Amino acid sequence: MSPTTDTPLLLSRLRSALPPEALLTDPAELAAHSRDSAPFSECGTPAVVAVPRTAEQVEHIMRTAYELGVPVVPQGARTGLAGAANAIDGCVVLSTAAMDEILSIDPANRLVRCQPGVTTRRLAQAVAEHGLTYPPDPASWERCTIGGNIATGAGGICCVKYGVTADYVLGLDLVLPDGRRMRTGRDTAKGVAGYDLTRLIVGSEGTLAVVVGATLALRPARPPALSLLAQFPSLTAAGDAVAAITAAGHTPSALELLDRATTEAIVELGHPLLRPGSAATLIVESDSADPAPDLAAMAVLCRKAGAHEVATSATSKEAYEIIEARRLVSPAIGRYMASRGGGLTAFIEDVAVPRTALPELIGQIEVIAERYGLKIFTLGHAGDGNLHPTVVFDESDADEFRRAQEAYDAIMAAGLELGGTTTGEHGIGTLKREWLERELGPVSLELQRGLKRLFDPKNLLNPGKVVTA
């Protein structure tokens, strides 16, 4: 624990305006809230975990910590994959998980107001009752929270057509590091008054302010979708199919790519449509007004690009079966890990490149896997160039752990060399600070550090994450 934290004084001050159940000090609770889901990222032991239920309680926590000079680390569901929610020694972990109210749903203006602890799944289910949808769909959508999605700028499978979290955040209710409250954004469909502080906060990973409320845009419910699955003899052929689909003006609601290792793992799991021996698999979904001819046209483009297996759905049941291949990625990787005897870590990475560079990056990842003697499963959102290489390794094996770290760095370097970015939707956290500095350059980095100092002059809010002060 940090020697600068006077824990008894901190707890006494916090208890003056918080109920006993809002403060967790049991060692098991502190350990459970010490980190998110990212390996390779350091974490510390918090002095206390604060679990407020109201914005006023958050204000009290922030004012107290600011006056005492105690760092505060905001947390949601801890499903993040960059170390952005990792505790530091002696800090206050501020969990917004109990702030889970959906405040209002406004069908006429197509917006919803909610607290940050609402899960993405629950929000989607609530607005669906009004014939509306909240499109962002991170893979962890059953557990992840709206506050965490906003903090990381989360994406998902349907981003290729519907965009990412930032495209749906209209306004935010915030508490600043010194405890002051403010609101950004607006409820109107249009608005350009002043600097766009809402967009600045989205993706800032809890380093500038604590989100205590959000106003989100909604869309009409998505129509029923149909799907196709195409398998290719080479990565180049799959890349040509993606390029052809985009060039032809199609707007699929999902366009997912699986590499050879991932395809084989799902084949071994027993999916009825996947065949062994493919270098790449595309999974395409269309929810257009008339998806059948749309899919038929995309199937033709896949065959022209060299697909040797193409399956299209005619019913919602068949469409589900195809999309199920994408959902089986995690179970398939889990089965592989179990075959190695268990005790392994599967680290889901996040790198994005221009769509045309996707096959080359996947090819380089396969070379990296061979070079470092590791199993790497690569899947991703082909429609927007965002890949998720999953490195499987044994953390207890020092040599394998080292090779996994080096492979991770090699993947980051390959992405940047191809004109890409080190993160498409997972964030920077502690894991990618050095890579962010390489990506941004000195001028941009200094401006970003200046923004951090402006919002947080004492460097107390999630310090050491994203950019160093």
Secondary structure by P-SEA (a helix, b strand, c coil): cccccaaaaaaaaaacccccccccccaaaaaaacccccccbbbbbbcbbbbbccaaaaaaaaaaaaaabbbbbbbccccccccccccccccccccccccccccccccccccccccccccaaaaaaaaaaacccccccccccccccaaaaaaaccccccccccccccccccccccccccccccccccccccccccccccccccccccccccccbbbbccccccccccbbbbbbccaaaaaaaaaaaaaacccccbbbbbcaaaaaaaaaaccccccccccbbbbbbbccccaaaaaaaaaaaaaaacccbbbbbccaaaaaaaaccccaaaaaaaaaaaaacccbbbbbbbbbccccaaaaaaaaaaaaaaaacbbbbbbccccccbbbbbbbbbcccaaaaaaaaaaaaaaaaaaaaaccccccccccccccaaaaaaaccaaaaaaaaaaaaaacccccccccccccc
